[in-house]
Amino acid sequence: MVPTLRPGDLLLVRWRAKPVVGTVAVVRLPGGRPVAVKRIVARVDGGWWVERDSPAEGVDSWTVGALPAADVLGRVQARLWPRPGRVRPGSAPVRPSPNPE
């Protein structure tokens, strides 16, 4: 999630909070992957479309598809350490839409 977050950041998470487009969330990715932090990009058929802020690395909905609502575990509210601050809503890098309608 660089540049928004960096490895080692301590986050304040509101567990079971409703996903909101543009916010950062803790999600469960399929295939035995570890729990991850991703940006909520869109509500689509079948769940939530999530993306990484750094297009150079990581796994997101472009790889695994939309995530079921049950796999969006919580919403990141703030970064507590080492650079305290709110994690503000934003948008992921511009890429083709998951729903080309």
N, CA, C and O atoms as a GROMACS GRO file, in nm:
protein
  404
    1MET      N    1   0.080  -0.120   0.000
    1MET     CA    2   0.000   0.000   0.000
    1MET      C    3   0.085   0.126   0.000
    1MET      O    4   0.035   0.236   0.029
    2VAL      N    5   0.212   0.111  -0.032
    2VAL     CA    6   0.297   0.229  -0.046
    2VAL      C    7   0.240   0.311  -0.162
    2VAL      O    8   0.210   0.251  -0.265
    3PRO      N    9   0.223   0.438  -0.155
    3PRO     CA   10   0.276   0.533  -0.061
    3PRO      C   11   0.186   0.561   0.060
    3PRO      O   12   0.229   0.628   0.154
    4THR      N   13   0.062   0.511   0.060
    4THR     CA   14  -0.030   0.539   0.171
    4THR      C   15   0.020   0.479   0.301
    4THR      O   16   0.023   0.547   0.404
    5LEU      N   17   0.060   0.354   0.297
    5LEU     CA   18   0.110   0.282   0.414
    5LEU      C   19   0.243   0.219   0.382
    5LEU      O   20   0.276   0.197   0.265
    6ARG      N   21   0.319   0.192   0.485
    6ARG     CA   22   0.450   0.128   0.467
    6ARG      C   23   0.458   0.006   0.558
    6ARG      O   24   0.388  -0.001   0.658
    7PRO      N   25   0.543  -0.091   0.523
    7PRO     CA   26   0.561  -0.206   0.612
    7PRO      C   27   0.596  -0.160   0.753
    7PRO      O   28   0.681  -0.072   0.770
    8GLY      N   29   0.533  -0.219   0.852
    8GLY     CA   30   0.559  -0.184   0.991
    8GLY      C   31   0.466  -0.080   1.049
    8GLY      O   32   0.470  -0.056   1.170
    9ASP      N   33   0.382  -0.015   0.966
    9ASP     CA   34   0.286   0.081   1.020
    9ASP      C   35   0.188   0.010   1.113
    9ASP      O   36   0.139  -0.098   1.081
   10LEU      N   37   0.160   0.070   1.227
   10LEU     CA   38   0.063   0.019   1.323
   10LEU      C   39  -0.069   0.091   1.295
   10LEU      O   40  -0.075   0.214   1.299
   11LEU      N   41  -0.175   0.015   1.268
   11LEU     CA   42  -0.301   0.072   1.223
   11LEU      C   43  -0.411   0.056   1.328
   11LEU      O   44  -0.414  -0.042   1.401
   12LEU      N   45  -0.500   0.153   1.332
   12LEU     CA   46  -0.623   0.144   1.410
   12LEU      C   47  -0.732   0.099   1.314
   12LEU      O   48  -0.760   0.168   1.216
   13VAL      N   49  -0.793  -0.017   1.341
   13VAL     CA   50  -0.891  -0.075   1.250
   13VAL      C   51  -1.026  -0.084   1.321
   13VAL      O   52  -1.035  -0.129   1.435
   14ARG      N   53  -1.130  -0.042   1.252
   14ARG     CA   54  -1.267  -0.058   1.302
   14ARG      C   55  -1.321  -0.187   1.240
   14ARG      O   56  -1.363  -0.189   1.124
   15TRP      N   57  -1.318  -0.294   1.318
   15TRP     CA   58  -1.357  -0.426   1.270
   15TRP      C   59  -1.506  -0.429   1.240
   15TRP      O   60  -1.586  -0.368   1.312
   16ARG      N   61  -1.543  -0.500   1.135
   16ARG     CA   62  -1.681  -0.518   1.088
   16ARG      C   63  -1.748  -0.388   1.046
   16ARG      O   64  -1.871  -0.383   1.036
   17ALA      N   65  -1.671  -0.283   1.022
   17ALA     CA   66  -1.728  -0.157   0.973
   17ALA      C   67  -1.768  -0.174   0.827
   17ALA      O   68  -1.704  -0.247   0.752
   18LYS      N   69  -1.874  -0.107   0.789
   18LYS     CA   70  -1.923  -0.114   0.652
   18LYS      C   71  -1.817  -0.059   0.556
   18LYS      O   72  -1.762   0.049   0.580
   19PRO      N   73  -1.787  -0.132   0.448
   19PRO     CA   74  -1.691  -0.082   0.349
   19PRO      C   75  -1.742   0.047   0.284
   19PRO      O   76  -1.861   0.062   0.259
   20VAL      N   77  -1.651   0.138   0.259
   20VAL     CA   78  -1.683   0.264   0.193
   20VAL      C   79  -1.582   0.282   0.079
   20VAL      O   80  -1.461   0.272   0.099
   21VAL      N   81  -1.635   0.308  -0.040
   21VAL     CA   82  -1.548   0.327  -0.157
   21VAL      C   83  -1.447   0.438  -0.129
   21VAL      O   84  -1.482   0.546  -0.081
   22GLY      N   85  -1.321   0.410  -0.160
   22GLY     CA   86  -1.213   0.505  -0.140
   22GLY      C   87  -1.135   0.485  -0.012
   22GLY      O   88  -1.025   0.539   0.002
   23THR      N   89  -1.190   0.409   0.082
   23THR     CA   90  -1.121   0.388   0.209
   23THR      C   91  -1.030   0.266   0.200
   23THR      O   92  -1.038   0.186   0.106
   24VAL      N   93  -0.945   0.252   0.300
   24VAL     CA   94  -0.853   0.140   0.310
   24VAL      C   95  -0.913   0.039   0.407
   24VAL      O   96  -0.966   0.076   0.512
   25ALA      N   97  -0.906  -0.089   0.371
   25ALA     CA   98  -0.968  -0.192   0.453
   25ALA      C   99  -0.875  -0.312   0.472
   25ALA      O  100  -0.783  -0.334   0.394
   26VAL      N  101  -0.903  -0.387   0.577
   26VAL     CA  102  -0.836  -0.515   0.601
   26VAL      C  103  -0.924  -0.621   0.536
   26VAL      O  104  -1.043  -0.630   0.565
   27VAL      N  105  -0.865  -0.701   0.448
   27VAL     CA  106  -0.942  -0.800   0.373
   27VAL      C  107  -0.878  -0.938   0.380
   27VAL      O  108  -0.758  -0.952   0.404
   28ARG      N  109  -0.962  -1.039   0.359
   28ARG     CA  110  -0.914  -1.176   0.349
   28ARG      C  111  -0.914  -1.212   0.200
   28ARG      O  112  -1.018  -1.214   0.136
   29LEU      N  113  -0.795  -1.240   0.146
   29LEU     CA  114  -0.782  -1.277   0.006
   29LEU      C  115  -0.795  -1.428  -0.008
   29LEU      O  116  -0.754  -1.501   0.082
   30PRO      N  117  -0.850  -1.476  -0.119
   30PRO     CA  118  -0.868  -1.621  -0.137
   30PRO      C  119  -0.736  -1.693  -0.163
   30PRO      O  120  -0.633  -1.631  -0.187
   31GLY      N  121  -0.743  -1.824  -0.157
   31GLY     CA  122  -0.628  -1.907  -0.193
   31GLY      C  123  -0.525  -1.921  -0.084
   31GLY      O  124  -0.408  -1.946  -0.112
   32GLY      N  125  -0.566  -1.906   0.042
   32GLY     CA  126  -0.472  -1.922   0.152
   32GLY      C  127  -0.374  -1.808   0.168
   32GLY      O  128  -0.275  -1.821   0.241
   33ARG      N  129  -0.399  -1.696   0.102
   33ARG     CA  130  -0.312  -1.579   0.117
   33ARG      C  131  -0.335  -1.517   0.255
   33ARG      O  132  -0.442  -1.535   0.313
   34PRO      N  133  -0.237  -1.445   0.307
   34PRO     CA  134  -0.254  -1.381   0.438
   34PRO      C  135  -0.353  -1.264   0.430
   34PRO      O  136  -0.381  -1.212   0.322
   35VAL      N  137  -0.405  -1.225   0.545
   35VAL     CA  138  -0.491  -1.107   0.554
   35VAL      C  139  -0.409  -0.989   0.503
   35VAL      O  140  -0.290  -0.979   0.529
   36ALA      N  141  -0.475  -0.898   0.430
   36ALA     CA  142  -0.403  -0.789   0.365
   36ALA      C  143  -0.478  -0.657   0.382
   36ALA      O  144  -0.595  -0.655   0.423
   37VAL      N  145  -0.410  -0.548   0.351
   37VAL     CA  146  -0.470  -0.414   0.354
   37VAL      C  147  -0.480  -0.367   0.209
   37VAL      O  148  -0.380  -0.361   0.137
   38LYS      N  149  -0.603  -0.333   0.167
   38LYS     CA  150  -0.630  -0.291   0.029
   38LYS      C  151  -0.725  -0.173   0.029
   38LYS      O  152  -0.791  -0.146   0.130
   39ARG      N  153  -0.733  -0.103  -0.084
   39ARG     CA  154  -0.826   0.008  -0.098
   39ARG      C  155  -0.956  -0.043  -0.161
   39ARG      O  156  -0.952  -0.117  -0.259
   40ILE      N  157  -1.070  -0.003  -0.104
   40ILE     CA  158  -1.201  -0.037  -0.159
   40ILE      C  159  -1.226   0.055  -0.278
   40ILE      O  160  -1.226   0.178  -0.263
   41VAL      N  161  -1.246  -0.003  -0.395
   41VAL     CA  162  -1.260   0.076  -0.517
   41VAL      C  163  -1.405   0.083  -0.566
   41VAL      O  164  -1.449   0.188  -0.612
   42ALA      N  165  -1.479  -0.028  -0.557
   42ALA     CA  166  -1.615  -0.029  -0.609
   42ALA      C  167  -1.695  -0.145  -0.552
   42ALA      O  168  -1.640  -0.247  -0.511
   43ARG      N  169  -1.826  -0.126  -0.549
   43ARG     CA  170  -1.919  -0.234  -0.518
   43ARG      C  171  -1.959  -0.293  -0.652
   43ARG      O  172  -2.009  -0.221  -0.738
   44VAL      N  173  -1.936  -0.423  -0.670
   44VAL     CA  174  -1.967  -0.489  -0.796
   44VAL      C  175  -2.049  -0.614  -0.768
   44VAL      O  176  -2.061  -0.657  -0.654
   45ASP      N  177  -2.105  -0.673  -0.874
   45ASP     CA  178  -2.175  -0.800  -0.857
   45ASP      C  179  -2.078  -0.900  -0.796
   45ASP      O  180  -1.968  -0.919  -0.846
   46GLY      N  181  -2.119  -0.962  -0.689
   46GLY     CA  182  -2.034  -1.061  -0.625
   46GLY      C  183  -1.951  -1.006  -0.512
   46GLY      O  184  -1.878  -1.083  -0.448
   47GLY      N  185  -1.958  -0.877  -0.483
   47GLY     CA  186  -1.884  -0.826  -0.368
   47GLY      C  187  -1.818  -0.692  -0.388
   47GLY      O  188  -1.874  -0.602  -0.451
   48TRP      N  189  -1.698  -0.681  -0.333
   48TRP     CA  190  -1.623  -0.554  -0.334
   48TRP      C  191  -1.498  -0.569  -0.418
   48TRP      O  192  -1.425  -0.668  -0.408
   49TRP      N  193  -1.473  -0.469  -0.501
   49TRP     CA  194  -1.352  -0.465  -0.584
   49TRP      C  195  -1.246  -0.390  -0.503
   49TRP      O  196  -1.268  -0.276  -0.463
   50VAL      N  197  -1.133  -0.454  -0.479
   50VAL     CA  198  -1.025  -0.393  -0.400
   50VAL      C  199  -0.899  -0.385  -0.485
   50VAL      O  200  -0.874  -0.470  -0.570
   51GLU      N  201  -0.820  -0.281  -0.460
   51GLU     CA  202  -0.694  -0.265  -0.533
   51GLU      C  203  -0.583  -0.222  -0.438
   51GLU      O  204  -0.608  -0.171  -0.329
   52ARG      N  205  -0.462  -0.243  -0.483
   52ARG     CA  206  -0.344  -0.199  -0.410
   52ARG      C  207  -0.308  -0.058  -0.457
   52ARG      O  208  -0.338  -0.022  -0.571
   53ASP      N  209  -0.245   0.021  -0.372
   53ASP     CA  210  -0.204   0.155  -0.412
   53ASP      C  211  -0.077   0.152  -0.495
   53ASP      O  212  -0.052   0.242  -0.575
   54SER      N  213   0.003   0.048  -0.478
   54SER     CA  214   0.127   0.035  -0.554
   54SER      C  215   0.106  -0.069  -0.664
   54SER      O  216   0.104  -0.188  -0.636
   55PRO      N  217   0.090  -0.025  -0.789
   55PRO     CA  218   0.064  -0.120  -0.897
   55PRO      C  219   0.182  -0.214  -0.926
   55PRO      O  220   0.167  -0.312  -0.999
   56ALA      N  221   0.298  -0.184  -0.869
   56ALA     CA  222   0.417  -0.266  -0.898
   56ALA      C  223   0.420  -0.398  -0.821
   56ALA      O  224   0.490  -0.491  -0.861
   57GLU      N  225   0.346  -0.408  -0.711
   57GLU     CA  226   0.352  -0.533  -0.636
   57GLU      C  227   0.223  -0.559  -0.560
   57GLU      O  228   0.146  -0.467  -0.531
   58GLY      N  229   0.201  -0.686  -0.528
   58GLY     CA  230   0.085  -0.725  -0.450
   58GLY      C  231  -0.023  -0.793  -0.533
   58GLY      O  232  -0.012  -0.808  -0.654
   59VAL      N  233  -0.127  -0.834  -0.462
   59VAL     CA  234  -0.242  -0.904  -0.521
   59VAL      C  235  -0.366  -0.822  -0.490
   59VAL      O  236  -0.381  -0.771  -0.379
   60ASP      N  237  -0.454  -0.810  -0.588
   60ASP     CA  238  -0.579  -0.739  -0.565
   60ASP      C  239  -0.688  -0.802  -0.651
   60ASP      O  240  -0.672  -0.914  -0.700
   61SER      N  241  -0.800  -0.732  -0.669
   61SER     CA  242  -0.912  -0.789  -0.744
   61SER      C  243  -0.880  -0.814  -0.891
   61SER      O  244  -0.948  -0.893  -0.956
   62TRP      N  245  -0.778  -0.748  -0.944
   62TRP     CA  246  -0.739  -0.777  -1.082
   62TRP      C  247  -0.686  -0.919  -1.093
   62TRP      O  248  -0.687  -0.978  -1.201
   63THR      N  249  -0.639  -0.975  -0.981
   63THR     CA  250  -0.587  -1.112  -0.979
   63THR      C  251  -0.692  -1.212  -0.931
   63THR      O  252  -0.706  -1.319  -0.989
   64VAL      N  253  -0.766  -1.176  -0.824
   64VAL     CA  254  -0.855  -1.272  -0.758
   64VAL      C  255  -1.003  -1.243  -0.777
   64VAL      O  256  -1.087  -1.321  -0.732
   65GLY      N  257  -1.038  -1.133  -0.842
   65GLY     CA  258  -1.178  -1.098  -0.860
   65GLY      C  259  -1.234  -1.024  -0.739
   65GLY      O  260  -1.162  -0.993  -0.644
   66ALA      N  261  -1.363  -0.998  -0.744
   66ALA     CA  262  -1.430  -0.926  -0.635
   66ALA      C  263  -1.431  -1.013  -0.509
   66ALA      O  264  -1.441  -1.136  -0.517
   67LEU      N  265  -1.421  -0.948  -0.395
   67LEU     CA  266  -1.424  -1.020  -0.267
   67LEU      C  267  -1.565  -1.017  -0.209
   67LEU      O  268  -1.631  -0.914  -0.213
   68PRO      N  269  -1.612  -1.131  -0.155
   68PRO     CA  270  -1.742  -1.130  -0.088
   68PRO      C  271  -1.739  -1.034   0.031
   68PRO      O  272  -1.634  -1.010   0.090
   69ALA      N  273  -1.855  -0.979   0.065
   69ALA     CA  274  -1.864  -0.883   0.176
   69ALA      C  275  -1.806  -0.941   0.305
   69ALA      O  276  -1.746  -0.868   0.383
   70ALA      N  277  -1.823  -1.070   0.328
   70ALA     CA  278  -1.772  -1.134   0.450
   70ALA      C  279  -1.619  -1.131   0.457
   70ALA      O  280  -1.562  -1.145   0.565
   71ASP      N  281  -1.552  -1.113   0.344
   71ASP     CA  282  -1.406  -1.109   0.342
   71ASP      C  283  -1.348  -0.969   0.358
   71ASP      O  284  -1.227  -0.952   0.359
   72VAL      N  285  -1.434  -0.869   0.370
   72VAL     CA  286  -1.390  -0.734   0.405
   72VAL      C  287  -1.407  -0.725   0.556
   72VAL      O  288  -1.518  -0.707   0.606
   73LEU      N  289  -1.296  -0.737   0.629
   73LEU     CA  290  -1.299  -0.758   0.774
   73LEU      C  291  -1.310  -0.630   0.855
   73LEU      O  292  -1.370  -0.631   0.963
   74GLY      N  293  -1.256  -0.522   0.807
   74GLY     CA  294  -1.260  -0.396   0.883
   74GLY      C  295  -1.205  -0.281   0.803
   74GLY      O  296  -1.137  -0.299   0.702
   75ARG      N  297  -1.236  -0.160   0.849
   75ARG     CA  298  -1.192  -0.038   0.781
   75ARG      C  299  -1.080   0.028   0.861
   75ARG      O  300  -1.092   0.044   0.983
   76VAL      N  301  -0.972   0.066   0.794
   76VAL     CA  302  -0.860   0.132   0.860
   76VAL      C  303  -0.901   0.276   0.890
   76VAL      O  304  -0.941   0.350   0.800
   77GLN      N  305  -0.890   0.315   1.017
   77GLN     CA  306  -0.928   0.449   1.060
   77GLN      C  307  -0.807   0.543   1.067
   77GLN      O  308  -0.815   0.660   1.029
   78ALA      N  309  -0.693   0.489   1.116
   78ALA     CA  310  -0.577   0.577   1.135
   78ALA      C  311  -0.449   0.494   1.141
   78ALA      O  312  -0.451   0.374   1.166
   79ARG      N  313  -0.339   0.562   1.118
   79ARG     CA  314  -0.206   0.505   1.136
   79ARG      C  315  -0.156   0.559   1.270
   79ARG      O  316  -0.150   0.680   1.290
   80LEU      N  317  -0.120   0.468   1.362
   80LEU     CA  318  -0.080   0.508   1.497
   80LEU      C  319   0.070   0.528   1.510
   80LEU      O  320   0.115   0.612   1.588
   81TRP      N  321   0.149   0.450   1.435
   81TRP     CA  322   0.294   0.455   1.451
   81TRP      C  323   0.358   0.406   1.322
   81TRP      O  324   0.299   0.318   1.260
   82PRO      N  325   0.470   0.454   1.278
   82PRO     CA  326   0.556   0.555   1.335
   82PRO      C  327   0.522   0.697   1.292
   82PRO      O  328   0.579   0.792   1.345
   83ARG      N  329   0.429   0.713   1.199
   83ARG     CA  330   0.390   0.846   1.151
   83ARG      C  331   0.241   0.863   1.178
   83ARG      O  332   0.160   0.840   1.087
   84PRO      N  333   0.201   0.902   1.300
   84PRO     CA  334   0.058   0.910   1.332
   84PRO      C  335  -0.018   0.997   1.233
   84PRO      O  336   0.033   1.100   1.186
   85GLY      N  337  -0.139   0.956   1.203
   85GLY     CA  338  -0.224   1.034   1.115
   85GLY      C  339  -0.342   0.955   1.064
   85GLY      O  340  -0.342   0.832   1.066
   86ARG      N  341  -0.443   1.026   1.019
   86ARG     CA  342  -0.560   0.959   0.962
   86ARG      C  343  -0.525   0.902   0.825
   86ARG      O  344  -0.447   0.960   0.750
   87VAL      N  345  -0.584   0.789   0.796
   87VAL     CA  346  -0.570   0.731   0.662
   87VAL      C  347  -0.693   0.778   0.586
   87VAL      O  348  -0.802   0.723   0.602
   88ARG      N  349  -0.675   0.878   0.506
   88ARG     CA  350  -0.787   0.945   0.440
   88ARG      C  351  -0.836   0.869   0.317
   88ARG      O  352  -0.760   0.800   0.249
   89PRO      N  353  -0.967   0.883   0.291
   89PRO     CA  354  -1.019   0.824   0.168
   89PRO      C  355  -0.946   0.884   0.048
   89PRO      O  356  -0.906   1.000   0.049
   90GLY      N  357  -0.932   0.805  -0.051
   90GLY     CA  358  -0.865   0.849  -0.173
   90GLY      C  359  -0.901   0.754  -0.283
   90GLY      O  360  -1.004   0.687  -0.279
   91SER      N  361  -0.817   0.749  -0.380
   91SER     CA  362  -0.842   0.656  -0.489
   91SER      C  363  -0.712   0.586  -0.526
   91SER      O  364  -0.603   0.641  -0.509
   92ALA      N  365  -0.728   0.467  -0.574
   92ALA     CA  366  -0.613   0.390  -0.620
   92ALA      C  367  -0.567   0.447  -0.753
   92ALA      O  368  -0.639   0.527  -0.813
   93PRO      N  369  -0.451   0.409  -0.801
   93PRO     CA  370  -0.406   0.455  -0.931
   93PRO      C  371  -0.511   0.428  -1.039
   93PRO      O  372  -0.583   0.329  -1.031
   94VAL      N  373  -0.519   0.514  -1.137
   94VAL     CA  374  -0.620   0.500  -1.241
   94VAL      C  375  -0.588   0.380  -1.328
   94VAL      O  376  -0.479   0.369  -1.384
   95ARG      N  377  -0.685   0.290  -1.338
   95ARG     CA  378  -0.674   0.171  -1.421
   95ARG      C  379  -0.810   0.147  -1.487
   95ARG      O  380  -0.907   0.215  -1.453
   96PRO      N  381  -0.820   0.054  -1.580
   96PRO     CA  382  -0.950   0.027  -1.642
   96PRO      C  383  -1.054  -0.011  -1.536
   96PRO      O  384  -1.020  -0.072  -1.434
   97SER      N  385  -1.178   0.024  -1.559
   97SER     CA  386  -1.286  -0.006  -1.467
   97SER      C  387  -1.315  -0.155  -1.460
   97SER      O  388  -1.307  -0.223  -1.563
   98PRO      N  389  -1.347  -0.209  -1.340
   98PRO     CA  390  -1.383  -0.350  -1.329
   98PRO      C  391  -1.517  -0.381  -1.395
   98PRO      O  392  -1.544  -0.496  -1.430
   99ASN      N  393  -1.602  -0.279  -1.413
   99ASN     CA  394  -1.732  -0.293  -1.478
   99ASN      C  395  -1.736  -0.203  -1.601
   99ASN      O  396  -1.777  -0.087  -1.590
  100PRO      N  397  -1.696  -0.252  -1.716
  100PRO     CA  398  -1.688  -0.166  -1.835
  100PRO      C  399  -1.825  -0.135  -1.896
  100PRO      O  400  -1.844  -0.154  -2.016
  101GLU      N  401  -1.921  -0.089  -1.816
  101GLU     CA  402  -2.057  -0.061  -1.864
  101GLU      C  403  -2.070   0.078  -1.915
  101GLU      O  404  -2.177   0.118  -1.959
   0.00000   0.00000   0.00000
